[in-house]
Amino acid sequence: MDTKPGPRFDQITFEKMRRIAPNLLAARRFAEDGDWRARPLPEEVSFKLTNRCDLRCTHCYQWNEAGYHHQLTPAEKHEDLDLSIVEKVLEATRALRSNVYLWGGEPLVYREWDGLVDLLAKDPRWTAICTNGTLIEKRLESLLKISGRLEVSISLDGFETEHDSIRGNGSFRRTLEGIRLLREQKKADAYLGEITVNFVISDGMVHRMFEFVQFLEQEGVETVYVSFPWYISDETSARMDRYCAEHFSWEYRHSKASWHSYKFRLDPNCIDELNAEVARIDAANWRLKLRYNPRLDPADIQPFVMGSDKPAQNKTRCHSIRTRMDVFGSQGSLAKCALQSGEGDGFAVRIDARLRKVQPSLYPWNVKDRPGRRPLKYR
């Protein structure tokens, strides 16, 4: 699908790409030669700061009725990542200045938030925060402190009625107030970062997608990600279970895997209207940057909405295992992506034996054998 999303490369985007592109291209070249090994340091470090969240969204794979966080122990449900782990990772990646991605749960409820901000202020990185936006006012001063290289990605899933039906009464007002507060601070040159909205399409918003993007542009949002819900059918989930039990038996646990929680879906009867709205958006000229997550051709929208195991965008390989590292759990369990959580000390000063065992098996997979849209696990 061709879009007219406004400027594709502003100065911030250019600076980010200039820094990471050489190593990303090198990783791709190594992949073509069958070399699965990770880069010496990750280009991006993702910190899952907490399992806690102040909302209970109906489309959330963590905390909705089917969410896998309900399987956690009472202690795990309330645990936060130890700040000392974050400090170790930042120190170990200082030479590369790896990008930082903060998520949860809801990252703004992190108990050691102020300490984290102090670390990032002393060691500036390109940092992205994935937030529901309800606590922006509470955290505003700290966000301004690190805003020079910051993207705040805020979840707003439609107008008030539609958003609140998913995220709870009053959540739209609180989130929109947060967006407007950042915009006001940006106009005053106090907030120097980016304001991004992630919009997950729901049945009630299919016919209002174009109108909503217009609204976000008027609100001063700089980038909008239009996200198709990642629904995984029961059949695809079962295939993923079988595949993991066969190929990752040393790590595969008998508790229900996270992909069984991806059950929020669009009504298949909305597909024609969905295609029409997407085409309308694509035909417009926008001042903001507009992206799809994932980017789908018209013929691919129906299989994706129906929960097919066809990979989105026909992507059959994930290069993040070479360039990205995820850190989560109170003691900083380690993974090269959301694939495995091995027993680590927060950073690959030593690569965990489980991680070593996983990596060689990732790339020989044939796409016909691959059980889902991504190898194992969605975040």
N, C-alpha and C positions, 0 to 999 in steps of 0.2 A: 504494500500500500504506500503510495506516495503522499507525503505530507508537505504542507507549507508552514513549518513550525516557527517562523521567525528566525532570528540569527542563530546559526548552528554553532558558531565559535565566537564567544566573547573572550576577553583577555584572561579571565579566570580559567575558563575551559582550556584555552591554549596552554597556559602555564601548567595545568595539571597533566595534560597529554604530553607535553614536552618532557616532563619528568619521568612518566611511567612508560611511555611508548617503547623506548629501546629494549627494556627488559621484557615487556610483553611480547614484542616481536621475537626476541631471542627464545622465549619459552615456546612459542609456536613452532619455530624452526626445530628446536630440540624434539618437540612432539612428533613432527614429521619424520624424524630419524629414529623414533621409538624410544627416546630418552625421557623417562617419566620423572626424573629427579627434580626436586624443588630448587628454586633459586636460592642462593646463599642466605638471603634475607627476604622476608615477604614484602611485596609491594603494598599490601594492605593488611592491617591487623584489626580484626573485629572483636570487640569486647561485649559479651552479653553481661551487662552489669547486674541484672537482677531478674528473678522469675516473677516478681510482684508487678501488679498493674492496678491502677485506680479505676479502670473500666472493665466491663465484661461484654465485649462486642460479639454479636451473633456470628460474624464471619471469622472470628479469631481461632486459629488452629491450636492455640495454647490454652485459652480459658473459656471457649464456648462450651456448650453442653457435652460435646464429644472431644473437647480439647485434651491433649496428652498431658498437660500439666496436672490434671486431676489424678494422675497415677503417681505423682511425686509424693515423697514422704512429707509430713507436716513441716519438718525442718527445711527440706529442699524447697518447698513452696515459698518460704519466706527468706531464703538465703540471698545474699548479695556477694558479688565478686570482691575478694580481699583487695584493698587498694594497693597493698605492697606488691601484688602480682602485676598490676598495671604499671607500677613504677619500674619493675624489673624489665618488662617488655619494652617500654619506652626507652629505657637505657640501652637495651640490647639492639634496638633498631635505630638508634640515633644517627648512625653514620648514613643510613639510607633515608632517614626521615619518612618512614613508612606511613602511608595514609592511615587514619584512624576512623573506625566506624563504631558507633555506640548504639546499642539496641537493648531490648529486654524481652519480656515484660515491657514496662515503661521506664526508660532510662532516667527520666527526670525525678523519679521517686527514689533513686539510689541514695542510700544513707550517707555515703562518703562523697557526695557530689562536689562539695566545695573543695575538698582535697584533690579530687580528680581535676577540677578546673585549674587549681594551682599548678599541678603537674603539666598540663597542656599549655598554660601561660608561660611557663619556664622553657618548654620545649615545643614551640609551635609546629603543628602539623596541619595538613589539610584534613579536616575533621567533619564527618557527617553524623548527625543525630537523627534517628528515626523515632518520632514522638507522636502521641495523639494530640499534643498541643494544649492540653487543659491546664498545664502548670507553667506555661511560658511566663506569665506575669510574676509568679513566685521566683522563678529562676532568671529573671531578666538581667539583673546586674551581673551575674556570673556569665551569662551568654555574651553580653557585651564585651566582657573581659577577654574572650577568646575569639571574637567575631572576625578577626582579620582573615582567617582561613577556615571559615565555618560555613557549612550548609545545614540549615535546619529543615528537615523533611517532615512535613506535617500531614497527618492523615485527616482528610476531609472528604466524606463520602456522599456528598450531595447537599441539597438545600436542607433547611432545618428539619422538616418532617421526615425526610428520607434518612438523613444522617442520624437523627435521634432514635429512629426506629431500630437502627443497628447498634448504636453506641450508647444509648441511654438518654433519658430526658435531661435537657440542659447542656449536653456535651457540645452541641453545635455552637451555642452562644459562647461558651468558654473558649472553644478552639478558635472561633472567628475573632474573638477579642484578642487572643494571642497573636494571630496573624497581623491584625491591624496595629497592635503594639509594636511588633517588629518593623512593620512598614513605617510607622511614625518615627521610630528610632533611626531607621535607615535614611529617611528624608533629612533628619537632623545630623547626619553623619556620625551618629553614635554607634549604630549597628552597621558593620562593614561586610557582613556575610551575605549569603544567598537565602532567599525564601522560596521553598519548594513545597508543592502540594502533591501528595499521592492520593488519587481518587480511584477507589475500587468500585467498579460498576455493580449495581444491584438492579433487581427487576424494576423497582420504582423510579430508577434514574435512567433507564435505557432511552426513553423518549425525550429526556431533558439533558442529554450529554452536551450537546452543542451550547445550549443555554447556560449550562454550568461552567463550561470553559470560558465563555464570555464573562460571566460573573467573576471568575477568578482573575481574569485579566484586568477587569475594572478594579479589583481589590489590590492590584499591584504585585500579584504573585509573579515570580520570574520564570519558573519552570513548573510544568504540570506533567505528572506521569499518570496516564490513563491506564488503569490496571484491570485486566480481565481476571476474574476470580479463578484461582487455581483449584479446580475441582478434580479429585482423583476418584474414579469410580471404584466400587467394591471389587470388580474384576481385576482392575489394574493394581489395586492394593494387594490383592491375593497373589498376583504374579510377583510383585515386589517382595512379599514375604517369602515366597518359595525361592526366589533368586538369592536373597540374603542368607537364608538358612543353608543353601547349598554352597555359596561362594565365600561367605563371611561367618562361618559357623563358630569360630573362636570368639567372635564379638557379639553375634546376634543373640539378643535376649528374647525370652518368651513373652514378656509383657508386650502389650499392643504398641506397634511402632507409630511414630508421629504421623506418617502419611495417612493413617486411618482417620485423622482429624480433619482432613481437607474435604469437607462435605458441603461447604457453602457453594451454591451453584446458581447460575442463571436459568430461568425457565426456557427450555428449548424453543418454545413458541415465540420467544422474543427475538430470535436470530435474524429474521428479515429486517425488523425494525432496528436492531443493533447494527447490522451492516449499513443501513441507510444513514444512521447517525454518524457512524465512523466516516462514511464517504462525505458527508456534509462537513464534518470537522476538517477532513483532509483537503477539501476544496477551498477552505477559507485562508486568509492571510492573518497571521497572528504576530503580535509584538512579543509575546512570551515564547519560550522554548517549550515545545510540546513533544512528548515521547509516549510510546506505548510499552506496556510491560505485560506480556512480551509483545513484540511486534509480530502481527499476524497478517497474512494475506487473506482476502475475503474467503477463499476456499478453505482456509484453515480454521476459521472462527468456529464453525459448527463442531468439528471434531474436538477442538479444545474445550468448548462449553460442555460437550457431552462426556468429558472425562476420558477421552481416548488416550491410549499409550503412545500415540505418535508424538515424537519430540517436537516441541514448539520451534518454529523456524528451521526445522530439520537439523537442529544442532545435535551432534552425536558425541561431542567431546567437551569436557570442561577443563579449561586451563587454570582454574583457580587453585587446583591442588599444587601448582608450581609457584603461584604468586600471592596466595592469600593464606592467612592463618586465623582460626577462630579460637578464642579463649573464653571459657565459661565455667560456671560452678564456683562455689566459694573459694576453692583451692586452685582454681585456674586450670581445669582440664584442658587439654590441647588437641586441636585438630587442624589439618591443613584446609579443611572446609567444614561444612556442617555434617560431613560424612561419618566421622568417628570421633570419639571423645577421649581416647586413651588416657592413661594415668600420667599426667605431666606436672611439671612444677610451674607452668605458666608460660614457658617459652622454650623453643627448641635449642637450648644450650646443649641438651642431649635429646635426640629424636627418640620418642617412645618406641619400644619394640613393636607395639601394635600398629603404629603409624607406618613403620618401615614395611610391615607385612602387607598393609593395605595398598600402598602406593604402586608396587610393581604390577598389581592385578587390575589397575584401573583402565589402562589404555588398550590392552588386547581385546576388550569387549567388542563383540560385533553388534552393530546397531539392531540387528534382527533379534538378538538375544536380550537386549536391554529392556527391562520391564516397565519403564516409565519415562516421563518427560525429562527427568534428570536422573543421574545414576541411582541414587538411593533415597535421598532425604531432602525435603524442602525445609527452608527456614521460615 
